[in-house]
Every structure is written in structure tokens, then in C-alpha cells.
Amino acid sequence: MQANEEPRCGGKRLGGVLAQATADLPLVTVITAVLNGQPYLTGCLESVLNQDYPNIEHIVLDGGSNDGTVDVLRQFSNRIALWRSEPDRGLFDAWNKGLAEARGEWVCFLGSDDEFLPGAVSAYMACAASHPQAEYLSSTARLVLASGKEVNIGGPWKWSTFSRRMTICHVGTMHRRSLFDRLGLFDLSYRVTGDYEFLLRSRAELRSAFLPAETVLVRAGGLSCSLNGVLEARRAKCKTGGLPKALALWDVKRDIIGIGPLYLARRLLGLKR
């Protein structure tokens, strides 16, 4: 870095301030990957800062934006745990980098144009306390379509349906850190559906709990309903043994027919950078 060039990293952690778990308050790590996400990034960051749960660290990985995203991150440097701007190999590479920095017992992924609703993290941690064996927590989400219409999406994780399609809204859901110790990191060969493939690895053994409340606002516009997303989902289902190849092929035909604005709402997906 040249002497007159502003740094492309920051956060409280670089100043020696580290978030710590307590006996009563597990540390929650929120990971956000962003690339040229300046229009909505402030709302995302503030939605985390405004949570009433007092033990959160927010890690933001920027893929090298040139639209003002880094300027926003610099403005929040003394309020978020860590941010870094550097080229990466896509969304799941950024998430893996975030996991390498995460110190929380619970980890979630919030898109740069998505927002936690008030009280979301507190509600999740109450759910975790009520289900001490759970390693994955899901809820419902408020999906905002391009038309401005809002629909409620998401539901409980259930293997019989999840093995066929993505039935949860992954944005903001909580993963116990030990789940990554058990299953590994996100597979970078997936550009669109890496979160689906990750959860498929557990098959019916995933210990989950459901929070029957809206926790996050999700803006429509992800890639998961594209043709590439459909084909990646088929590969994930076959690779993890979640579905025989014949049934996975049937799902491809069904999903290709269904790609479109209305199908986006039904797919319950929110993968964006």
C-alpha cells in the first residue's frame, strides 16, 4: 500500500478490541460478503448494530468494490468487528474467509442488501437456549419483491423436503460453529448453491430447531433461481446422496419450467453479494 493510499481493512478488532462470549451470552458472529453493494450496505450494517442482543461481532468481506462500498465500511470501522476489501473467488470463498475469522459459538450469513429485523438475534439465542442439542436454527423471512410486494417465506428444516429443494430461507439462519467443524467449509466449486450443498451433507442427521417468527428482510434478486443454480442444485443432491440421479433430473425439469418472478418467491432463496 502506498503512503497516501487509504487502508482497505479496518474494524475494532484491529484496535485490539475482541468480542468475548460469556456464560449467559454466547457470542454470535454475523458474516456479510459484499461486492459493489453500496446502496443497501448501510442498512445492513445498522440492522446488526441495532440488535438488542449485546454480544455480536460483525465481519464484512468485500470482494474489491469500486462503487463506494469501501467508503461506507470505513465510516463504520469503529463500530464493527472487522472488515477487509480484497479480491476473492466468489461468495463462498468470502464466507470461508469469514469463518476463519469468526470467534462466535453461533454463525450466520447476512447479505449486504438484507437486514435483520429488530430483536432477531435475541429471539434466535432464546431458541438456542430452549433447544440445547440444536446445531442449526431457521426461521421465516420477509421477502421484498421487485414490485415492492412483501411475502413471508421459509420454514422448518425437514430432510424429506429439503433433499428435493431448498425449503428454508438461509439468510440470517444460525449455525453452531461445531457444525462447520463436523461438515467442513463451503465447496468453492459451487458458485450459486453452496449453502444448499453444505446443509445437504448432514442428510437426516442435522439437529435443527425452528423459530416461528420473521427475523430478516430479504431483497429478491439472487442467482439461485437461474439455470446455473438449478443445475448446481442437482449436482449437490447427487453428490451428497440426497437424491437418486433420476429424481434429481426430474427436479431439474420441474425447476427449469418454474424459473421466473413468481417462482423466485416460492424458491425461498436469497443468495446475493
C-alpha positions in Angstrom: 0.0 0.0 0.0 1.4 3.4 -0.9 1.8 6.0 1.8 -1.1 8.2 0.6 -3.5 5.2 0.0 -6.2 4.6 2.5 -6.3 1.2 4.1 -8.7 -1.4 2.7 -9.3 -3.1 6.1 -10.5 -2.0 9.5 -12.7 -2.7 12.5 -12.5 -2.8 16.2 -10.5 -6.0 16.2 -7.6 -4.3 14.6 -7.5 -1.9 17.5 -7.3 -4.8 20.0 -11.0 -4.9 20.9 -12.1 -8.5 20.8 -15.7 -9.7 21.4 -15.9 -12.4 24.1 -18.5 -15.0 25.0 -19.9 -15.1 28.5 -21.6 -17.9 30.4 -25.1 -16.4 29.7 -24.5 -14.7 26.4 -23.0 -16.8 23.6 -21.0 -14.8 21.0 -22.8 -14.5 17.6 -20.8 -13.9 14.5 -22.5 -12.3 11.6 -20.7 -12.6 8.3 -21.5 -10.4 5.3 -20.0 -10.8 1.8 -20.3 -7.8 -0.4 -19.3 -6.7 -3.9 -20.4 -3.2 -5.1 -23.2 -3.2 -2.6 -23.1 0.5 -1.5 -26.9 1.3 -2.0 -28.0 -1.1 0.8 -24.9 -1.7 2.8 -25.6 0.9 5.5 -29.0 -0.5 6.2 -27.5 -4.0 6.6 -24.8 -2.8 9.0 -27.2 -0.7 11.1 -29.6 -3.6 11.3 -26.9 -5.6 13.1 -25.8 -2.7 15.3 -29.4 -2.0 16.3 -30.0 -5.5 17.6 -30.8 -5.7 21.3 -28.6 -8.7 21.8 -25.4 -7.4 23.3 -22.8 -9.9 22.1 -22.4 -9.8 18.4 -19.4 -9.4 16.1 -19.9 -8.4 12.5 -17.3 -9.4 9.9 -17.6 -8.0 6.4 -15.6 -9.3 3.5 -15.6 -7.1 0.4 -14.5 -8.6 -2.9 -12.8 -5.4 -4.2 -15.7 -3.0 -4.8 -15.3 0.2 -6.8 -18.7 1.8 -6.1 -18.3 3.4 -2.7 -18.7 0.3 -0.6 -15.3 0.6 0.9 -16.1 4.3 1.9 -19.1 3.0 3.8 -17.1 0.4 5.6 -14.5 3.0 6.6 -17.3 5.0 8.2 -18.3 2.0 10.3 -14.7 1.0 11.2 -15.1 1.9 14.9 -18.5 0.1 15.2 -18.0 -3.3 13.5 -15.6 -6.1 14.5 -13.6 -6.5 11.2 -13.8 -5.6 7.5 -11.5 -6.3 4.7 -11.5 -5.5 0.9 -9.6 -7.7 -1.4 -10.3 -9.9 -4.5 -11.8 -13.3 -3.8 -13.1 -16.3 -5.7 -16.8 -15.5 -5.1 -19.4 -15.6 -2.4 -18.5 -18.9 -0.8 -14.8 -18.0 -0.7 -15.7 -14.8 1.1 -17.8 -16.8 3.6 -15.0 -19.2 4.2 -12.7 -16.3 4.9 -15.2 -15.0 7.3 -15.4 -18.4 9.1 -11.6 -18.3 9.5 -12.0 -15.0 11.4 -15.2 -15.9 13.3 -15.0 -16.3 17.1 -18.6 -16.9 17.8 -20.3 -20.1 19.1 -23.1 -19.3 16.6 -22.5 -18.0 13.0 -24.9 -16.6 10.5 -24.7 -15.1 7.0 -26.4 -11.8 6.2 -26.4 -10.4 2.6 -25.2 -6.9 2.1 -28.7 -5.8 0.9 -30.6 -7.8 3.6 -31.4 -6.6 7.1 -32.1 -8.2 10.5 -35.4 -7.3 11.9 -35.5 -5.9 15.5 -34.9 -8.5 18.1 -33.9 -11.2 15.7 -30.7 -12.3 17.3 -32.2 -12.3 20.8 -35.0 -14.5 19.6 -32.6 -16.9 18.0 -30.5 -17.1 21.1 -33.6 -17.8 23.2 -34.5 -20.6 20.7 -30.9 -21.9 21.1 -31.3 -22.0 24.9 -34.6 -23.9 24.5 -33.0 -26.4 22.1 -29.5 -27.1 23.5 -28.9 -30.0 21.2 -29.7 -28.0 18.0 -26.8 -27.2 15.6 -28.9 -25.3 13.1 -31.7 -22.7 13.7 -34.1 -21.4 11.0 -37.0 -19.0 11.0 -39.2 -17.2 8.5 -38.2 -14.1 6.4 -39.9 -11.2 4.8 -39.1 -11.3 1.1 -39.4 -8.0 -0.8 -40.1 -8.5 -4.5 -39.0 -6.0 -7.2 -42.7 -4.8 -7.3 -42.5 -3.8 -3.7 -44.8 -6.6 -2.6 -43.7 -8.5 0.5 -44.2 -12.2 1.2 -43.4 -14.4 4.1 -41.0 -17.3 3.2 -39.1 -20.0 4.9 -40.0 -22.8 7.3 -38.6 -25.6 9.4 -35.8 -27.8 8.1 -37.1 -31.2 7.2 -35.0 -33.7 5.4 -37.8 -35.3 3.3 -38.5 -32.0 1.6 -35.0 -30.4 1.9 -33.5 -33.3 0.0 -35.6 -32.2 -3.0 -35.4 -28.4 -2.9 -34.2 -25.5 -0.7 -37.2 -25.2 1.7 -35.6 -22.8 4.2 -34.5 -19.2 3.7 -30.8 -19.4 4.5 -30.3 -15.6 5.1 -29.6 -15.0 8.8 -30.1 -18.5 9.9 -27.9 -19.7 12.8 -25.2 -22.4 12.5 -23.5 -23.7 15.6 -19.7 -23.4 15.0 -19.3 -27.1 15.7 -21.4 -27.8 12.5 -18.5 -26.4 10.4 -16.1 -28.5 12.4 -18.1 -31.5 11.6 -19.0 -30.8 7.9 -16.2 -28.6 6.7 -16.2 -25.4 4.8 -18.2 -24.3 1.7 -17.3 -26.0 -1.5 -15.9 -23.4 -3.9 -16.9 -25.5 -7.0 -20.4 -24.2 -6.3 -21.0 -20.6 -7.4 -24.7 -20.3 -6.5 -25.9 -23.1 -4.3 -23.0 -23.8 -2.0 -25.2 -23.2 1.1 -27.7 -25.8 0.0 -24.9 -28.3 -0.7 -23.4 -27.6 2.7 -26.6 -28.4 4.6 -27.3 -31.5 2.4 -24.1 -33.1 3.7 -25.7 -33.7 7.1 -28.6 -35.6 5.5 -31.3 -36.6 8.0 -28.8 -36.3 10.9 -28.9 -32.5 11.1 -30.1 -31.4 14.5 -32.3 -28.4 13.8 -34.9 -26.2 15.6 -37.4 -23.7 14.1 -38.2 -20.2 15.3 -41.7 -19.3 14.1 -41.1 -15.7 13.6 -39.8 -13.3 10.9 -36.2 -12.4 11.6 -34.8 -10.9 8.4 -35.8 -8.7 5.5 -34.5 -10.3 2.2 -34.5 -8.4 -1.1 -35.2 -10.5 -4.2 -32.6 -10.7 -6.9 -30.3 -13.7 -6.1 -28.8 -16.1 -8.6 -30.2 -19.3 -7.1 -33.2 -19.4 -9.4 -31.0 -19.2 -12.5 -30.4 -22.2 -14.8 -26.9 -22.5 -13.3 -28.5 -22.6 -9.8 -30.9 -25.4 -10.9 -28.0 -27.4 -12.4 -25.8 -26.9 -9.3 -28.6 -28.0 -7.0 -29.0 -31.2 -9.0 -25.2 -31.8 -8.7 -25.3 -31.2 -4.9 -28.2 -33.6 -4.4 -26.5 -36.4 -6.3 -23.1 -35.7 -4.7 -24.3 -35.8 -1.1 -26.6 -38.8 -1.8 -29.6 -36.8 -1.0 -31.5 -37.9 -4.1 -31.1 -40.6 -6.8 -30.0 -39.2 -10.2 -33.3 -40.0 -11.8 -35.3 -37.9 -9.3 -32.7 -35.2 -9.4 -33.1 -35.0 -13.2 -36.9 -34.7 -12.7 -36.3 -31.8 -10.3 -34.2 -30.1 -13.0 -37.1 -30.3 -15.5 -39.5 -29.0 -12.9 -37.3 -26.1 -11.9 -36.4 -25.0 -15.4 -40.1 -24.8 -16.2 -40.6 -22.8 -13.0 -37.9 -20.2 -13.4 -39.5 -16.8 -13.3 -40.6 -14.0 -11.0 -43.3 -15.9 -9.2 -41.0 -19.0 -8.9 -38.4 -16.8 -7.2 -40.8 -16.2 -4.2 -41.5 -20.0 -4.0 -37.9 -21.0 -4.0 -37.2 -19.2 -0.7 -33.7 -18.2 -1.7 -31.6 -15.1 -1.0 -28.1 -15.6 -2.1 -26.6 -12.3 -3.1 -23.4 -10.4 -2.8 
